[in-house]
């Protein structure tokens, strides 16, 4: 679903111009390589995962509710076979998770997903031995991408996923360079983040036109 949305939007938009001046102060986001993607075989012309650098300016879009840490936000480590819930959970907790999943996939029409995104303010090196890092981040505002949250509180129960990057003065919503391991992992939904301290600083992306 992520690839369809991004491809469609990329066809409509050619990029975004300079960021506005930041306001207030920034917070932190804890980013990790998803353990399932880390275990996948990359593209034939890409090296196996050893380390990647997540550059400053990587934009993470709100992805949904988290039931585990940033390297396994959907708690796949305890998933039951054939997508039938999770192993060893009390019935009440499983019911709670299923309800939140319905919100995330649009099955609950009364739920409105947060229109939120964050952008890293510093690079992070993630390795097989240390697949997570905490970096400073800012909220991203954009009328075109409908990101409206200028305050993003720390919350271990929601996660964000790498969605694009700001390069110079433009936002690039594609990860398409297979030989680049960062690009490959991001394109496969393999970079997640959880906000660990309130983000109050925001920047605004403006359309070229």
C-alpha positions, 0 to 999 in steps of 0.5 A: 500500500505504501508503494502505491500511495508514494508512486501516485503522489510522486507522479503528481508532485515534483518536489517541495521548496525550502523549509521554513524556519523552525519554531520552538524546540526539537525532540528525539526519535528512536529509529531501528532497522526492522528485524524482518527486513534485516533478515531478508535477502536484499536485491542481487546487486545490494550487499547484505546488511552490515551497517547503514547510515540513515541521513539527516533529513530522513522523513518518517510518516505516522505508520500506526499503533505499536505493540512492540519496540521500533525494530518489531512494532507489530510484535511479529516475534510473537505472531501466531501462524497464518496471521491468527493473532499473537501467541500467549496474549490474554484475550483482552489484550488480543482484542485491544490489538485487533481493534487498533489494527482495524483503526490503522487499516481504515476499518474503523470509520470513526478513527482519524489517523494522525497527520504527522511526520518527523524529520531527523536532524542528525545522521544515524549509523545502524549496524547488525550489532546495534540496529537502533539509534536515537537522534534529534528530530523535528515535526514536518508540516505540509499542506500538500502531504497533509501533515498538520501536527506541529507537536508530536508527544513521546509515545511508545504505542505509536510508530513512524516509518521512513517515507522520504527524504529532504535533499537540499530544498526538495522532498523526495518521496522515493527510495529507488536506488537498489544498490544503496542499502539504506534506500533498499531497506527504506523502500521495503518498510524496514526503518521504523521510529518511535518518538521518545521525547516530545517534539515541539520544533517544526519545519514547513515544506512549501510547494514549488508552485 
